[in-house]
């Protein structure tokens, strides 16, 4: 039987993925988290971000 690799796209992002998505440095992400200005949660010592929440946050910040 031939198995194909299935890529599962998680709705949750690691810090580096979140930084890439919203085009900010990881340091800026940490600063915003410390200020409680960015939606995220720390699980098991690592930060996780819900993709849709980050996208909504960006839309809110970018409205003119």
N, C-alpha and C positions, 0 to 999 in steps of 0.2 A: 504494500500500500504506500502510495506517494503522499507525503504530508507537505502541505503548503504552510509557510509562515504567515500568520495573520497578525497584522499590526493593530493593536488595540489602542485607540486614542483616548487617553484618560481625560476626564473633564478637570482633573487636578494637575497643577503644574508645580515643578520644583522651582527653587529660587532662580536658577539660571534661565529656565524656560520662561518664567514670568518676566524677568528683566528683558529678555529678547522680545517677548510679545509686545511689551509696552515701551520698548526702546529706551530703557533707563539702565544705569549701571547697577550692579548688585549692591554697591555701597549706598546708592540713593534709595534702593528698595529697603535696605535695613533702616535707614534714617526715617523713611516714611512709616515703617512698621513701628519703630520706637515712638513716633508721634501719634500712633494709632490713626493714621491718615489713609492707610491702604488696607483693603480687606484681605486677611490671611489668617492662618492658624499654625501654631507650632505643634507638630506631632512627632513624638519620639526624638526630639532634638533637631528636627529639620522643619523648615517652613514649607507650607503647601498653600497654593492659591487656586481658587476656583476660576477657571477660564472666563466664564460668563460674568462673574463679579468684577474681574479686572477689566473686561471690555466695557461693562456698564460704568465703571469708575472713570475710565478714559473718556467715554462719551460725555459724562457729566462735566469733567474738567475741560473738555475741548469745546463746549458750546459757547458760542459768541453772542 
